[in-house]
């Protein structure tokens, strides 16, 4: 027996010992290239860690296992928050930005499959009047922040193996979306195998184990492994403004939020909106034991989900919108202790696979779990946190579904309504029968609109298109 054959035998024996021997059931029918590909992939998988992940997700998925209490939140001024506190926070954030202490980071590893779009979600065309992509809309806001604060704010774009090449090609083709090439960096998140409901690996093809991106919690490891944290340190950056690509309304750089984060000497902070109802699919910010954390909407029990106070308001009303501020030193610490801080969560999904005869099949119902780490699980590891309530209509309109709520249609309506509010503040009337969009590299907020000098819809900073186009 040759050394190569012996290595394969050992590999197969190891998989069999973990109850995963079925991975090689089509081995004899594979050609040399297929055998090599499967063996290489199998060697990369840590079966001990995988078994531990599966066992942990089974415990974590049982709701009601945590002691919760409401978290302290800096409320909106019309809900009891302090306007003076917000003004002080904004001033501190502007100082931080002028000093060059901030970077932006977007998580963009997902594909647009659920939107009926073949490509990275960041390339999805969403501008109501312009058709600009999500990436382009975010780049406009970043260009405005750089100009306003006279600072080089680098942008770190996290991709996945499925979106990396297309994303890089898009940025290069579009001249880095108007940003300096040296201030745009890419990092790619890792992959993790998918498991069936019994914890067995799923074969996506005869010679390939099904894998998926390891979730937005993979950002910490990607930042460390890519050298991005070292790059930030060289640039003198202390704070990362983190957001997800599928929310077109996110202020990519918010002096108020960054300033509050620093005034609180926080290591990790988050933004929240008041939940629309108990069943809204957003994580809930709460005290978990003696630390502030976020409970995923699938993992909160009904008693906490529906609890109301004496005024009839939800006790756990603070819905996370996946906007965070992170200290660079904290991110480095979490990356070094990821296995202890960031558990894997299991999501039931319809995972393409092969049947017993090796034929490709697309399940009609969920047939297994995709495993993901959630970035927000790092919150309890922070010594100090800040939580800021924001206006949903100004900051949150995610694109997650093809139709209905949280869809391109609802996001475009939200962007249109926001642009109309900003232009109305500048005294500009907008026609009801057109889509209205503003160039966010020139206008980002009501104050910008008032101070821009724009006086009519003919200005290039305003884009219009007939409804239905």
FENVENNOR-V274998 format. One record per residue. N is the residue number from 1. SS is DSSP state (H for helix, E for strand, - for the rest). NEAR is the number of other ideal C-beta (glycine too) atoms within 8 Angstrom. D_LAST is the distance of its C-alpha to the last C-alpha in Angstrom with 1 decimal. Layout:
((N:SS:NEAR:D_LAST) (N:SS:NEAR:D_LAST))
This chain:
((1:-:4:67.3) (2:-:5:65.4) (3:H:5:64.0) (4:H:6:60.4) (5:H:8:61.3) (6:H:9:63.1) (7:H:8:60.0) (8:H:10:57.8) (9:H:9:60.5) (10:H:8:60.6) (11:H:11:56.8) (12:H:11:56.9) (13:H:8:59.8) (14:H:9:58.0) (15:H:13:55.0) (16:H:9:57.3) (17:H:6:59.1) (18:-:9:55.9) (19:-:7:55.1) (20:-:10:52.3) (21:H:9:54.2) (22:H:8:51.7) (23:H:11:49.5) (24:H:10:51.9) (25:-:6:52.2) (26:-:11:50.7) (27:H:9:52.6) (28:H:4:54.9) (29:H:6:52.1) (30:-:11:50.2) (31:-:5:50.7) (32:H:6:51.9) (33:H:6:48.4) (34:H:10:47.3) (35:H:12:50.5) (36:H:8:50.1) (37:H:10:46.5) (38:H:15:47.5) (39:H:10:50.6) (40:H:8:49.0) (41:H:10:46.3) (42:H:12:49.1) (43:H:7:51.2) (44:H:5:48.5) (45:-:10:48.2) (46:-:5:50.6) (47:H:10:51.7) (48:H:7:53.8) (49:H:8:50.8) (50:H:12:48.6) (51:H:10:51.1) (52:H:8:51.4) (53:H:11:47.6) (54:H:11:47.6) (55:H:9:50.5) (56:H:10:49.0) (57:H:14:45.7) (58:H:9:47.7) (59:H:8:49.4) (60:H:11:46.3) (61:-:10:44.2) (62:-:7:46.8) (63:-:8:45.4) (64:-:7:47.8) (65:-:6:49.8) (66:-:7:49.3) (67:-:5:50.7) (68:E:10:47.9) (69:E:6:48.1) (70:E:8:45.4) (71:-:10:44.6) (72:-:5:45.0) (73:-:10:41.7) (74:E:11:41.0) (75:-:8:39.2) (76:-:8:36.8) (77:H:9:38.8) (78:H:4:37.9) (79:H:8:39.2) (80:-:4:42.5) (81:-:12:41.6) (82:-:7:43.2) (83:H:7:41.3) (84:H:6:44.2) (85:H:10:44.0) (86:H:13:40.3) (87:H:8:41.1) (88:H:10:43.9) (89:H:14:41.7) (90:H:11:39.0) (91:H:9:41.7) (92:H:13:43.1) (93:H:16:39.8) (94:H:11:39.2) (95:H:9:42.8) (96:H:15:42.1) (97:H:16:39.0) (98:H:9:40.9) (99:-:7:43.6) (100:-:10:41.3) (101:-:9:41.9) (102:E:15:38.4) (103:E:13:36.2) (104:E:14:32.8) (105:E:14:32.3) (106:E:15:29.3) (107:E:12:29.8) (108:-:15:27.3) (109:-:13:29.2) (110:-:11:26.9) (111:E:9:24.7) (112:-:13:21.3) (113:H:7:22.9) (114:H:7:22.3) (115:H:12:18.5) (116:-:6:18.6) (117:-:10:18.3) (118:-:4:21.1) (119:-:10:22.3) (120:E:14:23.3) (121:H:16:21.3) (122:H:14:21.3) (123:H:14:19.2) (124:-:13:16.4) (125:E:7:13.0) (126:-:15:12.4) (127:-:13:11.7) (128:-:13:9.2) (129:-:11:8.3) (130:-:8:10.2) (131:-:6:10.0) (132:-:9:13.7) (133:E:12:16.0) (134:H:14:18.4) (135:H:14:21.2) (136:H:11:19.6) (137:H:13:18.9) (138:H:14:22.6) (139:H:13:23.9) (140:H:13:22.6) (141:H:14:24.6) (142:H:14:27.6) (143:H:11:27.6) (144:H:14:27.7) (145:H:14:30.5) (146:H:12:32.5) (147:H:8:32.3) (148:H:7:33.1) (149:H:12:36.1) (150:-:6:37.2) (151:-:11:37.5) (152:-:8:36.8) (153:-:14:35.0) (154:-:13:34.9) (155:E:14:32.2) (156:E:14:33.4) (157:E:14:30.8) (158:E:16:32.1) (159:E:15:31.0) (160:-:12:32.5) (161:-:8:33.9) (162:-:8:30.8) (163:-:16:28.4) (164:H:11:30.8) (165:H:6:30.6) (166:H:10:26.8) (167:H:16:26.5) (168:H:10:29.2) (169:H:8:27.8) (170:H:13:24.3) (171:H:12:26.1) (172:H:8:28.3) (173:H:6:25.6) (174:-:8:23.7) (175:H:6:27.1) (176:H:10:27.5) (177:H:10:24.4) (178:H:8:26.4) (179:-:12:29.3) (180:-:7:32.9) (181:H:6:33.5) (182:H:4:36.7) (183:H:10:34.9) (184:E:13:32.7) (185:E:11:34.6) (186:E:12:33.8) (187:E:13:35.8) (188:E:12:35.6) (189:-:15:36.5) (190:-:9:39.0) (191:E:10:38.8) (192:E:12:40.8) (193:E:12:41.8) (194:-:14:40.5) (195:E:15:43.2) (196:-:10:43.6) (197:-:8:44.8) (198:-:5:48.4) (199:-:9:47.8) (200:-:9:47.9) (201:E:14:45.8) (202:-:14:43.1) (203:E:13:43.0) (204:E:11:39.5) (205:E:7:41.2) (206:-:10:44.8) (207:-:9:45.2) (208:E:10:42.7) (209:E:13:42.8) (210:-:14:39.5) (211:E:8:38.5) (212:E:10:35.6) (213:E:14:35.0) (214:-:13:37.5) (215:-:13:35.1) (216:H:12:34.2) (217:H:15:38.0) (218:H:14:38.5) (219:H:13:37.3) (220:H:14:40.9) (221:H:12:42.4) (222:H:14:39.7) (223:H:14:40.3) (224:H:12:44.0) (225:H:8:44.0) (226:-:10:41.6) (227:-:6:43.7) (228:H:12:40.9) (229:H:12:43.3) (230:H:7:45.9) (231:H:10:43.4) (232:H:12:42.6) (233:H:9:46.3) (234:H:6:46.8) (235:H:10:44.1) (236:-:7:45.7) (237:-:13:42.9) (238:-:9:44.0) (239:E:15:40.8) (240:E:15:37.6) (241:E:14:34.3) (242:E:12:32.9) (243:E:15:29.4) (244:E:11:27.3) (245:-:13:24.1) (246:-:10:22.1) (247:E:15:22.2) (248:-:12:19.7) (249:-:12:21.4) (250:-:12:24.9) (251:-:9:26.8) (252:-:12:28.1) (253:-:14:31.1) (254:-:9:32.4) (255:H:13:35.7) (256:H:11:36.5) (257:H:17:36.3) (258:H:17:38.1) (259:H:17:40.7) (260:H:17:41.4) (261:H:12:41.8) (262:H:12:44.4) (263:H:10:46.2) (264:-:10:46.8) (265:-:5:47.9) (266:-:13:45.6) (267:-:10:45.2) (268:E:14:42.0) (269:E:14:39.8) (270:E:16:36.7) (271:E:14:34.1) (272:E:14:33.7) (273:E:14:31.8) (274:E:10:33.3) (275:-:13:32.5) (276:-:4:30.6) (277:-:5:33.2) (278:-:7:36.0) (279:-:5:33.9) (280:-:9:31.0) (281:-:5:30.7) (282:-:10:31.8) (283:-:10:35.2) (284:E:15:37.7) (285:E:14:39.5) (286:E:15:43.2) (287:E:11:46.7) (288:E:11:47.8) (289:-:7:51.6) (290:-:3:52.2) (291:E:9:49.1) (292:E:13:45.5) (293:E:12:43.1) (294:E:13:40.1) (295:E:13:40.3) (296:-:9:37.5) (297:-:10:36.1) (298:-:6:37.5) (299:-:9:40.9) (300:-:12:41.6) (301:-:7:44.0) (302:H:6:43.3) (303:H:7:46.0) (304:H:14:44.4) (305:H:11:40.9) (306:H:8:41.7) (307:-:9:44.4) (308:E:7:44.2) (309:-:8:46.4) (310:-:3:48.5) (311:-:4:45.6) (312:-:5:43.5) (313:-:7:41.2) (314:E:10:40.4) (315:-:9:43.0) (316:-:13:40.8) (317:-:8:37.6) (318:E:16:36.8) (319:E:13:33.9) (320:E:13:33.4) (321:E:14:30.0) (322:E:10:31.2) (323:E:11:31.6) (324:E:12:35.1) (325:E:15:37.5) (326:E:11:40.1) (327:E:12:43.3) (328:H:13:43.9) (329:H:8:47.4) (330:H:13:46.3) (331:H:14:43.8) (332:H:10:46.6) (333:H:9:48.9) (334:H:13:46.4) (335:H:13:45.8) (336:H:7:49.6) (337:-:9:50.0) (338:H:12:46.9) (339:H:6:48.8) (340:H:4:50.5) (341:H:9:47.6) (342:-:12:44.5) (343:-:8:45.0) (344:E:12:42.8) (345:E:14:40.8) (346:E:13:40.1) (347:E:8:36.8) (348:E:7:37.0) (349:E:10:34.5) (350:-:9:34.0) (351:-:13:35.4) (352:-:9:35.4) (353:E:13:39.0) (354:E:12:41.6) (355:-:7:43.9) (356:-:3:47.7) (357:-:5:47.6) (358:-:8:45.3) (359:-:6:42.3) (360:E:7:38.8) (361:E:8:37.4) (362:-:6:34.4) (363:-:10:35.7) (364:-:4:34.2) (365:-:5:35.7) (366:-:8:36.4) (367:-:11:39.4) (368:E:14:40.1) (369:E:12:39.5) (370:E:10:37.6) (371:E:15:39.5) (372:E:14:38.0) (373:E:14:39.3) (374:-:12:37.7) (375:H:14:37.8) (376:H:13:38.6) (377:H:13:41.8) (378:H:14:43.2) (379:H:13:43.2) (380:H:10:46.6) (381:H:10:48.1) (382:-:13:47.3) (383:-:3:50.3) (384:-:8:48.2) (385:E:12:44.6) (386:E:13:42.4) (387:E:15:39.7) (388:E:13:37.3) (389:E:14:35.3) (390:-:13:31.8) (391:-:7:29.1) (392:H:8:26.7) (393:H:7:23.8) (394:H:7:24.5) (395:H:14:25.2) (396:-:10:24.1) (397:-:11:20.9) (398:E:10:21.6) (399:-:16:19.4) (400:-:7:21.9) (401:E:10:20.6) (402:-:7:17.9) (403:-:5:17.6) (404:-:6:19.3) (405:-:5:20.9) (406:-:11:20.5) (407:E:13:17.3) (408:H:10:14.1) (409:H:7:12.6) (410:H:11:15.8) (411:H:15:15.9) (412:H:11:12.5) (413:H:9:13.7) (414:H:11:17.0) (415:H:15:15.9) (416:H:12:14.0) (417:H:9:17.2) (418:H:11:19.4) (419:H:14:18.0) (420:H:10:18.4) (421:H:9:22.0) (422:H:14:22.8) (423:H:14:21.7) (424:H:10:23.6) (425:H:9:26.6) (426:-:12:26.5) (427:-:5:26.3) (428:-:12:22.8) (429:-:4:20.9) (430:-:11:17.2) (431:-:7:15.2) (432:-:4:14.3) (433:-:5:11.1) (434:E:11:9.3) (435:E:13:8.9) (436:E:14:12.2) (437:E:15:13.6) (438:E:13:17.1) (439:-:11:18.7) (440:-:10:21.3) (441:-:10:23.7) (442:-:9:24.3) (443:-:13:23.7) (444:-:9:24.7) (445:-:7:25.8) (446:H:9:26.8) (447:H:6:29.9) (448:H:12:28.0) (449:H:15:25.7) (450:H:8:28.9) (451:H:6:30.7) (452:-:10:28.1) (453:-:4:28.8) (454:-:12:25.2) (455:-:7:25.3) (456:-:6:22.0) (457:-:8:18.2) (458:-:4:19.0) (459:-:8:20.6) (460:-:4:19.2) (461:-:9:19.5) (462:E:15:16.7) (463:E:11:13.0) (464:E:10:10.4) (465:E:11:6.8) (466:E:7:5.8) (467:-:7:5.5) (468:-:3:3.8) (469:-:5:0.0))
